[in-house]
Amino acid sequence: MDFELNDEQVMLRDTVREVLTKAYDVESLRKTTDTERGWDPKVWQSLADIGILGLTIDEADGGMGAGPVELAAVMGEIGRSLAPEPYLNGVVVPAALISAAADGDARSELLGGLASGDLIMAFAHTEEGDRWPAAKVEATATGGKLTGVKTQVLAGDAAHRLVVSARDESGTVGLYLVDADADGVTRTPFRTHDRRRGAQIAFDGAAATPLGSGDADPAIGDVGVLAQTALCAEAVGAMQRALELTVEYLKTRKQFGVTLATFQTLTQRAADMYVLLELASSMSAYATGMLADGVIDETVASRAKLQVCRSARQIGQEAIQMHGGIGMTAEYPVGHYVSRLTAIGHTLGDAETHLSRLANSITEYDMVSIG
């Protein structure tokens, strides 16, 4: 397993960094996320023009056919810049579900639209009372009509079409395509504390088209692992930038006539932040590498997410504390990084949930005897 990016992957990373760095500083980010849409269509089109929106989509369907390593490189740059565009939830996740379930002209049309940036989709799966990893899926699809309520649908406010999980007459979970503006669809938009967007979506006899056939639970589980791994990569990018901002602050801010970097206790705390970052980065690379090798393992994703959550919490707290009062202001970027890291830490399971899952799986392994 190679943990180093090759020349093409470095070029991809640097290109995305250039686009997003030009688009966003803390002032422009606040201005953009305060709009009703919450992201910039010009940035979205720029990402489409350089092929990022079609990065994980097969070439036959209008994409670039890249793998998890390239996706992780892009997600890291999104984390570094805090770019609010709904890349993961509006393109990557629905594209993966469509690639797994759909075929024929419908597949090509949907994936081509996602790759070009003309189409935004969202995966409507979570329902009231769900706690990851369990999902009740009480929504029903009968006679081509879908009924139920989905909560916390990230990118659901902006989506043109929705991929919805629902049960058919036999109780089997399937995936269904629904137009977001169709009769019987009611969207209630919301904003998250990290300035992202989503919607609660109610379906009342909305027209729905099946995406493929059979039990969709395996495909949903696999895409969940992909999303977990992508979120880990995004969090690593955000932690890297939070640490850089903290180190820069320690080198420039003066106390008692000398820079804060001269105080040994503060430099030791910064060193601890670096160690935590390396732990998270290594686990993120491990999870990405496993996906790149074709291994889709929920346990691996949980291991990575657990360390990322732990590192993100401690790095975020230290970054705020070492910045002092300015770290909590909206005009300074570090607080925004901490907010995003907190949100990632509670998306698709928090640290305690993943730790519990890993602990409960110990009995699945063989006992090791010594002597």
SETOR-945234 format. One line per 8 residues: their letters; for each residue x, y, z of C-alpha. Coordinates in pm, whole numbers. Each point is the difference from the previous one (the first is absolute). Layout:
N
a> X:Y:Z ~ ...;
END
This chain:
371
mdfelnde> 0:0:0 ~ 154:332:-115 ~ -78:292:232 ~ 165:261:-225 ~ -185:183:-276 ~ 141:-45:-350 ~ 70:293:-231 ~ -348:1:-154;
qvmlrdtv> -169:-12:340 ~ 217:285:126 ~ -96:203:-306 ~ -367:-72:66 ~ 34:106:363 ~ 186:318:-88 ~ -252:94:-269 ~ -292:-36:240;
revltkay> 191:195:265 ~ 61:285:-244 ~ -367:19:-101 ~ -132:-7:356 ~ 267:230:146 ~ -83:265:-258 ~ -370:-38:72 ~ -2:4:378;
dveslrkt> 153:184:289 ~ -184:42:328 ~ -182:315:-115 ~ -116:-137:-336 ~ -90:-331:167 ~ -225:174:252 ~ -159:210:-273 ~ -69:-305:-217;
tdtergwd> -135:-220:278 ~ -231:279:114 ~ -183:-9:-334 ~ -318:-203:-43 ~ 180:-262:-210 ~ 303:-15:229 ~ 258:-67:-272 ~ 132:159:-320;
pkvwqsla> -126:-121:-342 ~ 314:143:-162 ~ 222:-217:218 ~ -227:-296:-76 ~ 42:56:-372 ~ 377:36:41 ~ 9:-339:169 ~ -205:-143:-285;
digilglt> 228:157:-262 ~ 312:-163:142 ~ -173:-336:34 ~ -34:-15:378 ~ -375:-57:1 ~ 48:-302:-225 ~ 312:-119:178 ~ -145:-325:137;
ideadggm> -236:-65:-293 ~ 102:-251:-266 ~ 135:138:-325 ~ -276:-180:-191 ~ -252:208:194 ~ 172:334:-58 ~ 237:6:297 ~ 371:-46:65;
gagpvela> -13:-348:151 ~ 234:89:286 ~ 21:-196:325 ~ -14:53:376 ~ 351:148:22 ~ -90:281:-238 ~ -328:55:183 ~ 187:25:331;
avmgeigr> 238:257:-148 ~ -294:214:-111 ~ -183:-39:331 ~ 315:106:185 ~ 5:325:-195 ~ -369:57:66 ~ 82:-42:370 ~ 290:245:-19;
slapepyl> -209:268:-170 ~ -333:-75:175 ~ -160:17:-345 ~ -378:-31:57 ~ -88:-145:-340 ~ -200:-326:44 ~ 258:-218:-174 ~ -16:-311:219;
ngvvvpaa> -374:-7:68 ~ -115:158:-326 ~ 218:-199:-243 ~ 228:-270:140 ~ -250:-189:217 ~ -292:-1:-247 ~ 237:-84:-288 ~ 131:-302:192;
lisaaadg> -356:-119:70 ~ -104:43:-362 ~ 314:-178:-123 ~ -80:-293:231 ~ -372:-26:-69 ~ -99:150:-335 ~ 77:-104:-356 ~ -85:95:-355;
darsellg> -88:348:-124 ~ -120:119:342 ~ 342:-67:151 ~ 188:187:-274 ~ -238:295:8 ~ 22:44:377 ~ 375:-49:29 ~ 65:225:-299;
glasgdli> -208:275:158 ~ 187:-31:328 ~ 339:12:-173 ~ -91:312:-199 ~ -131:187:303 ~ -344:41:-154 ~ -156:-245:243 ~ 17:-9:380;
mafahtee> -139:-297:188 ~ -28:-108:363 ~ -42:-328:183 ~ -312:4:219 ~ 50:-284:246 ~ -8:109:365 ~ -336:9:178 ~ -114:140:332;
gdrwpaak> 145:-190:293 ~ 275:-167:-203 ~ 342:-23:157 ~ 290:-114:-212 ~ 60:-276:-104 ~ -363:-114:35 ~ -265:133:-239 ~ -364:-101:28;
veatatgg> -95:87:-359 ~ -371:28:68 ~ -64:189:-324 ~ -200:-212:-244 ~ -9:-27:-378 ~ -322:-155:-128 ~ -134:12:-354 ~ 258:254:-107;
kltgvktq> -92:236:284 ~ 229:84:291 ~ -115:101:347 ~ 204:87:308 ~ 219:267:162 ~ 377:27:-27 ~ 194:222:238 ~ 348:153:-12;
vlagdaah> 29:-29:-379 ~ 324:188:-63 ~ -11:187:-333 ~ -371:-83:-11 ~ -91:367:-22 ~ 190:49:-327 ~ -53:-342:-161 ~ -185:-30:-328;
rlvvsard> -55:-372:48 ~ 7:-229:301 ~ 112:-356:57 ~ -236:-127:269 ~ 13:-321:203 ~ -339:-163:52 ~ -163:-340:51 ~ -209:-170:-265;
esgtvgly> -307:-219:58 ~ 222:-291:109 ~ 191:213:252 ~ 322:3:-203 ~ 201:323:11 ~ 51:149:-343 ~ 121:324:-155 ~ -239:229:-183;
lvdadadg> 47:306:-217 ~ -228:295:80 ~ -11:348:-154 ~ 57:247:283 ~ -272:235:-128 ~ -257:-269:-79 ~ -352:3:138 ~ -8:-159:342;
vtrtpfrt> 351:116:94 ~ 35:262:274 ~ 344:131:96 ~ 74:188:320 ~ 350:149:-28 ~ 235:33:299 ~ 344:139:76 ~ 259:-174:211;
hdrrrgaq> 234:170:248 ~ 290:-50:-241 ~ -189:202:-263 ~ -101:-294:-219 ~ -346:-58:-146 ~ -251:-282:-10 ~ -369:-75:24 ~ -261:-217:164;
iafdgaaa> -201:-153:-281 ~ -352:-137:23 ~ -141:-227:-272 ~ -374:-40:-37 ~ -71:-227:-293 ~ 284:146:-206 ~ 77:-167:-333 ~ 306:-223:38;
tplgsgda> 206:-203:-246 ~ 194:-304:128 ~ 378:11:-37 ~ 84:-360:-72 ~ -159:-293:181 ~ 58:-218:303 ~ 124:86:348 ~ 181:335:5;
dpaigdvg> 142:-39:352 ~ 341:-129:-121 ~ 42:294:-239 ~ -105:246:271 ~ 253:-153:239 ~ 280:20:-254 ~ -75:362:-81 ~ -5:72:372;
vlaqtalc> 359:-124:25 ~ 95:225:-294 ~ -165:300:168 ~ 171:-73:334 ~ 339:-19:-170 ~ -61:322:-193 ~ -104:183:318 ~ 319:-119:172;
aeavgamq> 207:147:-284 ~ -191:329:22 ~ 56:14:376 ~ 374:-57:-44 ~ 15:295:-239 ~ -186:220:249 ~ 226:-112:287 ~ 311:76:-205;
raleltve> -117:355:-61 ~ -109:50:362 ~ 348:-105:115 ~ 167:230:-254 ~ -209:294:119 ~ 88:-77:362 ~ 373:-23:-68 ~ -8:325:-200;
ylktrkqf> -179:169:288 ~ 253:-124:255 ~ 282:135:-216 ~ -149:348:-38 ~ -206:76:312 ~ 199:162:279 ~ -47:-28:376 ~ 224:181:250;
gvtlatfq> 202:133:-291 ~ 83:-339:-154 ~ -178:-228:-246 ~ -216:-279:140 ~ 221:-254:-178 ~ 273:66:257 ~ -213:-153:275 ~ 93:-366:23;
tltqraad> -338:-117:126 ~ -176:142:-305 ~ 247:-151:-246 ~ -40:-337:172 ~ -376:24:-38 ~ 46:85:-368 ~ 224:-305:-32 ~ -274:-214:154;
myvllela> -241:139:-260 ~ 240:-110:-271 ~ 16:-354:142 ~ -380:-16:6 ~ -11:121:-359 ~ 246:-268:-109 ~ -206:-270:171 ~ -315:116:-177;
ssmsayat> 179:41:-333 ~ 146:-351:20 ~ -337:-158:78 ~ -168:198:-277 ~ 267:-115:-247 ~ -46:-359:124 ~ -376:10:-61 ~ 50:163:-341;
gmladgvi> 261:-255:-98 ~ -228:-288:92 ~ -273:142:-224 ~ 252:49:-279 ~ 90:-370:34 ~ -366:-92:-39 ~ -57:-83:367 ~ -325:149:133;
detvasra> 14:-60:373 ~ -227:172:251 ~ 242:-86:282 ~ 286:180:-175 ~ -222:305:-54 ~ -96:0:369 ~ 364:-25:108 ~ 89:300:-215;
klqvcrsa> -303:204:108 ~ 67:-70:368 ~ 353:140:-18 ~ -105:290:-220 ~ -275:94:247 ~ 239:-15:294 ~ 271:200:-176 ~ -245:256:-135;
rqigqeai> -148:67:344 ~ 336:51:168 ~ 156:198:-282 ~ -308:222:-18 ~ 0:67:374 ~ 372:78:5 ~ -26:227:-303 ~ -275:204:165;
qmhggigm> 178:20:337 ~ 337:103:-143 ~ -161:269:-210 ~ -179:142:302 ~ -309:214:-51 ~ 62:60:-370 ~ -39:-371:-63 ~ -372:25:77;
taeypvgh> -75:292:-231 ~ -178:-40:-332 ~ 255:232:-163 ~ 287:-242:64 ~ 15:-337:-182 ~ 105:-243:274 ~ -344:-11:162 ~ -154:-94:-334;
yvsrltai> 239:-293:-29 ~ -95:-121:347 ~ -369:26:-87 ~ 47:-206:-315 ~ 209:-260:183 ~ -271:-27:264 ~ -262:-58:-267 ~ 209:-268:-170;
ghtlgdae> 48:-163:340 ~ -377:-42:33 ~ -72:-105:-358 ~ -45:-374:-59 ~ 84:-83:360 ~ 205:179:265 ~ 308:-130:183 ~ -198:-180:271;
thlsrlan> -223:-171:-256 ~ 294:-128:-202 ~ 184:-108:313 ~ -306:-195:112 ~ -30:-161:-341 ~ 364:-107:2 ~ -25:-130:356 ~ -307:-207:-85;
siteydmv> 182:-161:-293 ~ 289:-133:213 ~ -170:-338:35 ~ 17:-42:-379 ~ 378:-44:20 ~ 192:-310:104 ~ 152:-6:345 ~ 377:19:24;
sig> 158:-232:254 ~ 354:41:132 ~ 206:-285:143;
END
